[in-house]
Amino acid sequence: MLSAPARTELLALGSESTLDSGGVLLTEGATDRHLYVILSGFAKVTATVENGQESLLAVRVGGDSVGEMAALDGAPRSAGVVACGPLRARVIGPGALHALMLRRPEVAMALTRIVADRLRWANRRRLEFRGYPVKVRLARLLVELAMAYGRPEAGGGRVIGFQLTQPELAALTGAAETTVHKGLRELRDEGLLGTGYRTTTVHDLARLARVAELAEPVAPPAPRRPRGSAEQRP
């Protein structure tokens, strides 16, 4: 989203932090206001519901930011973020970030766009919960993950370079875990999906998009690889 000079200036701020699997970037309810720019690796965004259960809200990979809401409005953290595997991030304090936003309005516009995109994503999930059966919701989520985070494989498939558990997929699709299990089995039986060690492979993105009842043909963008060796630009 940023021009090269703005990106260079942003990544020169703050300090670099390295976390192992399970390392906490953000704690739900905390009052710190730092922005984190993930350089490599991936993390899960979670929140606790009223009955005390933790629910997965989203995944974030290299090139994504986390913590922008508290950095912008100063309110307590609305979710927690935990590293899943080795992760590197740039930690930027609110004072330095706000000064950069005044110097370079494009940074402010980029953060505003990120918040808007995530609100739109959440709204779309809520509508899908009511409007589609679980298998279609699951297919729509997998298409979106493959388009945003997948890398091409031989034969035209796309590999999502991280594994989501069935409870996590259930949380993201608003479904019971047993129903998600059935939907995944059907997609595997139809030759659309494969799972391996920490990976999920979409074998036929176009067919999966049809199962997802997506009106537009699928045209994946350049991959964003959540691997330790691959840095992504914010």
Secondary structure by P-SEA (a helix, b strand, c coil): cccaaaaaaaaacbbbbbbcccccccccccccbbbbbbcccbbbbbbbccccbbbbccccccccccccccccccccccbbbbbccbbbbbbbcaaaaaaaaaacaaaaaaaaaaaaaaaaaaaaaaaaaccccaaaaaaaaaaaaaacbbbbcccccccccccccaaaaaaaacccaaaaaaaaaaaaaaccccccccccccccaaaaaaaacccccccccccccccccccccc
